[in-house]
Amino acid sequence: MDTNRFVIEVKKTPAKSDAKTRTGNFNEIYADFTPTQASHQASRCAQCGVPFCQHGCPLSNNIPDWLRLTAEGRPQEAWELSSATSTLPEICGRICPQDRLCEGSCVLEQSGWQNVTIGSVERYLGDMAFENGWIEPIKPEVERAQSIGIIGAGPAGIAAADRLRTLGYKVTIYDRYDRAGGLLVYGIPSFKLEKHVVARRTDRLAASGVEYVLNCDIGNDVSFEELREKHDAILIATGVYKGRALSVPGCGSKGVVAALDYLTMSNRQGFGYEVEPAAEAHLDAKGKTVVVIGGGDTAMDCVRTAIRQGARSVSCVYRRDRANMPGSDREVANAEEEGVRFEWLSAPKAVLGDAETVTGLKIQRMRLTTPDAQGRQGIEDIAGAESDLPADLIIEALGFEPENMPVMFNEPRLEVTRWGTIKVHAGEFRTMVDGVFAAGDIVRGASLVVWAVREGQDAAADIHHYLQTELLVPANANEELQLGAAE
């Protein structure tokens, strides 16, 4: 099939379950493309001389090339090209905010022809690769004696492990949870990313010789220094798990919960874990009037989870308008279809109720100010414009911050920035501790999965360079050779 067919082929996305059906379960709401659908949609690519889609992708994926191969009916070659730059393409194809990245940068989108459905084609190729056995355990060309310990089994850790094992290193991944995958498993709901999709990636690493040490809290179960002694290099890829909290009167009530606690409990239930009524029932939205505070994708995960848990009603409070919302517009639209009500230009002012029970949220209505020189609009209160929203459960989805890593790991030499993220050398992933590297959100702050994948892969390259140069060739090696020759 020829490419450049955007003038006769209209944009089509994969089939999506209707709102009434999908809110009754936690299954992914989008279907895969059929081969014909994928080929037709890939054929819309204009094969631009300057591929802005590729520049809009943090991984710099070779998007036009694998779209062309898909359009030509060569999916295995397309898959191989797709996986050359990304260790988790079928996952990124599901959860990346493509409207803000590759698809938003598509020349067709910018010129009024509507973008190519890049993410859906990427997902289709990845799923087809697993179904057809194109993805096999990693078989390194050479086995190396050195080992790397990776702290964190999330996307950055998985991506790094894939690259390092391919290079032949022994790799061990340590994680505090009972399953590998990090936020991909416990932080993202199954209606966006079903857990078998993550498991087949982590299982592949295990079949490739990567060792997992789960339920392992570094600093308590094993010391950071012990890991340094055991491994030739360490990669810290813990992500950021400390949720930002409300700071308004009444925010300490038991009815105010952190987004990650809420989402983790929901995902644990999906795995079949039983909820302890006395300790965890407050994290269930069934039958409750729920208010979620925040405007990012985590907030959308929370409101859509609450709908599926059978909440009486669900509202989302955000201090700006829809156009300035940081989350994916696609996720906002899905939430609206599922019955979520949005309170735009509203900021929390006080939690109503007492220490044990929440009865509502007092909100302050806001308005946007005149844009500044950079076009950025601020917000300001509308005097006297307050109102009360009824609520039994309030979920804080205000973003995430790093935990205190030097204290947790009892390693004061592990320097951090003023934001609490781990400090690394400019242009590298080396920390200020010899042989210790860091990547992902713990370095750049809370960000996208695709950035974690990119940094995990790049950190693996840095570790390889370190092990093959600095570690194997002592700094005084040349001096020792010269002394030997003189003798």
Solvent accessible surface area in square Angstrom, and as a share of the most:
residue,aa,sasa,rsa
1,M,90,0.40
2,D,110,0.57
3,T,26,0.15
4,N,74,0.38
5,R,67,0.24
6,F,41,0.17
7,V,91,0.52
8,I,120,0.61
9,E,27,0.12
10,V,97,0.56
11,K,57,0.24
12,K,121,0.51
13,T,82,0.48
14,P,11,0.07
15,A,72,0.56
16,K,78,0.33
17,S,45,0.29
18,D,83,0.43
19,A,28,0.22
20,K,184,0.78
21,T,78,0.45
22,R,5,0.02
23,T,27,0.16
24,G,68,0.65
25,N,53,0.27
26,F,69,0.29
27,N,89,0.45
28,E,25,0.11
29,I,6,0.03
30,Y,53,0.20
31,A,49,0.38
32,D,50,0.26
33,F,10,0.04
34,T,67,0.39
35,P,84,0.53
36,T,82,0.48
37,Q,83,0.37
38,A,0,0.00
39,S,17,0.11
40,H,58,0.26
41,Q,4,0.02
42,A,0,0.00
43,S,0,0.00
44,R,2,0.01
45,C,10,0.06
46,A,26,0.20
47,Q,54,0.24
48,C,43,0.25
49,G,82,0.79
50,V,84,0.48
51,P,28,0.18
52,F,105,0.44
53,C,13,0.08
54,Q,43,0.19
55,H,135,0.60
56,G,19,0.19
57,C,14,0.08
58,P,10,0.06
59,L,9,0.04
60,S,51,0.33
61,N,6,0.03
62,N,39,0.20
63,I,2,0.01
64,P,14,0.09
65,D,58,0.30
66,W,1,0.00
67,L,1,0.01
68,R,81,0.29
69,L,14,0.07
70,T,6,0.03
71,A,1,0.01
72,E,65,0.29
73,G,54,0.52
74,R,98,0.36
75,P,33,0.21
76,Q,80,0.36
77,E,76,0.34
78,A,0,0.00
79,W,15,0.05
80,E,93,0.42
81,L,51,0.25
82,S,1,0.01
83,S,31,0.20
84,A,62,0.48
85,T,35,0.20
86,S,1,0.00
87,T,6,0.03
88,L,1,0.00
89,P,0,0.00
90,E,0,0.00
91,I,0,0.00
92,C,2,0.01
93,G,7,0.06
94,R,27,0.10
95,I,20,0.10
96,C,11,0.07
97,P,4,0.02
98,Q,3,0.01
99,D,55,0.29
100,R,114,0.42
101,L,26,0.13
102,C,12,0.07
103,E,22,0.10
104,G,22,0.21
105,S,30,0.19
106,C,11,0.07
107,V,49,0.28
108,L,6,0.03
109,E,73,0.33
110,Q,128,0.57
111,S,68,0.44
112,G,67,0.65
113,W,119,0.42
114,Q,100,0.45
115,N,9,0.05
116,V,3,0.01
117,T,3,0.02
118,I,4,0.02
119,G,2,0.02
120,S,24,0.15
121,V,0,0.00
122,E,12,0.05
123,R,28,0.10
124,Y,12,0.04
125,L,0,0.00
126,G,0,0.00
127,D,8,0.04
128,M,32,0.14
129,A,0,0.00
130,F,44,0.18
131,E,135,0.61
132,N,81,0.41
133,G,44,0.42
134,W,65,0.23
135,I,26,0.13
136,E,105,0.47
137,P,59,0.37
138,I,18,0.09
139,K,161,0.68
140,P,26,0.16
141,E,180,0.81
142,V,78,0.45
143,E,105,0.47
144,R,57,0.21
145,A,90,0.70
146,Q,22,0.10
147,S,19,0.12
148,I,0,0.00
149,G,0,0.00
150,I,0,0.00
151,I,8,0.04
152,G,8,0.08
153,A,0,0.00
154,G,8,0.08
155,P,17,0.11
156,A,6,0.05
157,G,0,0.00
158,I,3,0.01
159,A,0,0.00
160,A,0,0.00
161,A,0,0.00
162,D,14,0.07
163,R,65,0.24
164,L,0,0.00
165,R,24,0.09
166,T,70,0.41
167,L,55,0.27
168,G,0,0.00
169,Y,0,0.00
170,K,109,0.46
171,V,3,0.02
172,T,12,0.07
173,I,0,0.00
174,Y,8,0.03
175,D,12,0.06
176,R,88,0.32
177,Y,48,0.18
178,D,44,0.23
179,R,92,0.33
180,A,16,0.12
181,G,0,0.00
182,G,3,0.03
183,L,46,0.23
184,L,0,0.00
185,V,6,0.04
186,Y,2,0.01
187,G,7,0.07
188,I,20,0.10
189,P,3,0.02
190,S,24,0.15
191,F,3,0.01
192,K,27,0.12
193,L,0,0.00
194,E,43,0.19
195,K,28,0.12
196,H,102,0.46
197,V,0,0.00
198,V,1,0.00
199,A,42,0.33
200,R,51,0.18
201,R,14,0.05
202,T,10,0.06
203,D,88,0.45
204,R,47,0.17
205,L,3,0.02
206,A,50,0.39
207,A,71,0.55
208,S,7,0.05
209,G,50,0.48
210,V,6,0.03
211,E,94,0.42
212,Y,48,0.18
213,V,45,0.26
214,L,58,0.29
215,N,102,0.53
216,C,12,0.07
217,D,46,0.24
218,I,9,0.05
219,G,34,0.33
220,N,124,0.63
221,D,94,0.49
222,V,30,0.17
223,S,44,0.29
224,F,3,0.01
225,E,83,0.37
226,E,93,0.42
227,L,3,0.02
228,R,57,0.21
229,E,135,0.60
230,K,129,0.55
231,H,15,0.06
232,D,55,0.29
233,A,2,0.01
234,I,3,0.01
235,L,0,0.00
236,I,0,0.00
237,A,6,0.04
238,T,19,0.11
239,G,17,0.16
240,V,3,0.02
241,Y,35,0.13
242,K,111,0.47
243,G,32,0.31
244,R,112,0.41
245,A,72,0.56
246,L,14,0.07
247,S,106,0.68
248,V,26,0.15
249,P,99,0.62
250,G,43,0.42
251,C,41,0.25
252,G,74,0.71
253,S,8,0.05
254,K,96,0.41
255,G,8,0.08
256,V,18,0.10
257,V,9,0.05
258,A,32,0.25
259,A,3,0.03
260,L,18,0.09
261,D,80,0.42
262,Y,0,0.00
263,L,3,0.01
264,T,19,0.11
265,M,15,0.07
266,S,13,0.08
267,N,12,0.06
268,R,75,0.27
269,Q,62,0.28
270,G,71,0.68
271,F,54,0.22
272,G,59,0.57
273,Y,68,0.26
274,E,160,0.72
275,V,38,0.22
276,E,107,0.48
277,P,106,0.66
278,A,99,0.77
279,A,57,0.44
280,E,39,0.18
281,A,47,0.37
282,H,52,0.23
283,L,16,0.08
284,D,40,0.20
285,A,0,0.00
286,K,150,0.64
287,G,36,0.34
288,K,49,0.21
289,T,20,0.12
290,V,1,0.00
291,V,2,0.01
292,V,0,0.00
293,I,5,0.03
294,G,7,0.07
295,G,5,0.05
296,G,21,0.20
297,D,36,0.19
298,T,34,0.20
299,A,0,0.00
300,M,0,0.00
301,D,7,0.04
302,C,0,0.00
303,V,0,0.00
304,R,1,0.00
305,T,0,0.00
306,A,0,0.00
307,I,32,0.16
308,R,21,0.08
309,Q,27,0.12
310,G,40,0.38
311,A,18,0.14
312,R,164,0.60
313,S,52,0.34
314,V,4,0.02
315,S,9,0.06
316,C,0,0.00
317,V,0,0.00
318,Y,24,0.09
319,R,125,0.45
320,R,19,0.07
321,D,35,0.18
322,R,83,0.30
323,A,96,0.74
324,N,45,0.23
325,M,19,0.08
326,P,69,0.43
327,G,7,0.07
328,S,2,0.01
329,D,78,0.40
330,R,78,0.29
331,E,9,0.04
332,V,2,0.01
333,A,34,0.26
334,N,1,0.01
335,A,0,0.00
336,E,69,0.31
337,E,86,0.38
338,E,13,0.06
339,G,52,0.50
340,V,9,0.05
341,R,134,0.49
342,F,25,0.10
343,E,20,0.09
344,W,67,0.23
345,L,45,0.22
346,S,0,0.00
347,A,21,0.16
348,P,31,0.19
349,K,85,0.36
350,A,16,0.12
351,V,11,0.07
352,L,52,0.26
353,G,53,0.51
354,D,88,0.46
355,A,76,0.59
356,E,122,0.55
357,T,76,0.44
358,V,4,0.02
359,T,85,0.50
360,G,1,0.01
361,L,0,0.00
362,K,55,0.23
363,I,0,0.00
364,Q,15,0.07
365,R,69,0.25
366,M,18,0.08
367,R,116,0.42
368,L,44,0.22
369,T,40,0.23
370,T,118,0.69
371,P,71,0.44
372,D,73,0.38
373,A,102,0.79
374,Q,156,0.69
375,G,50,0.48
376,R,126,0.46
377,Q,52,0.23
378,G,29,0.28
379,I,43,0.22
380,E,75,0.34
381,D,82,0.43
382,I,55,0.28
383,A,100,0.77
384,G,83,0.80
385,A,29,0.22
386,E,74,0.33
387,S,40,0.26
388,D,78,0.40
389,L,11,0.06
390,P,90,0.56
391,A,2,0.02
392,D,60,0.31
393,L,2,0.01
394,I,0,0.00
395,I,0,0.00
396,E,20,0.09
397,A,8,0.06
398,L,59,0.29
399,G,25,0.24
400,F,30,0.12
401,E,62,0.28
402,P,20,0.12
403,E,38,0.17
404,N,93,0.48
405,M,1,0.00
406,P,23,0.14
407,V,107,0.62
408,M,55,0.24
409,F,6,0.03
410,N,130,0.67
411,E,10,0.04
412,P,112,0.70
413,R,133,0.49
414,L,1,0.00
415,E,80,0.36
416,V,55,0.32
417,T,36,0.21
418,R,205,0.75
419,W,166,0.58
420,G,24,0.23
421,T,9,0.05
422,I,2,0.01
423,K,75,0.32
424,V,31,0.18
425,H,61,0.27
426,A,103,0.80
427,G,89,0.85
428,E,62,0.28
429,F,31,0.13
430,R,71,0.26
431,T,4,0.03
432,M,63,0.28
433,V,2,0.01
434,D,103,0.53
435,G,12,0.11
436,V,1,0.01
437,F,1,0.00
438,A,0,0.00
439,A,0,0.00
440,G,1,0.01
441,D,20,0.10
442,I,0,0.00
443,V,27,0.16
444,R,100,0.36
445,G,15,0.15
446,A,55,0.42
447,S,48,0.31
448,L,41,0.20
449,V,31,0.18
450,V,3,0.02
451,W,75,0.26
452,A,6,0.05
453,V,0,0.00
454,R,78,0.28
455,E,15,0.07
456,G,0,0.00
457,Q,18,0.08
458,D,48,0.25
459,A,0,0.00
460,A,1,0.00
461,A,59,0.45
462,D,38,0.20
463,I,0,0.00
464,H,49,0.22
465,H,114,0.51
466,Y,10,0.04
467,L,0,0.00
468,Q,58,0.26
469,T,51,0.30
470,E,90,0.40
471,L,71,0.35
472,L,97,0.48
473,V,83,0.48
474,P,75,0.47
475,A,117,0.91
476,N,71,0.37
477,A,18,0.14
478,N,105,0.54
479,E,105,0.47
480,E,99,0.44
481,L,131,0.65
482,Q,127,0.57
483,L,105,0.52
484,G,46,0.44
485,A,90,0.70
486,A,90,0.70
487,E,181,0.81
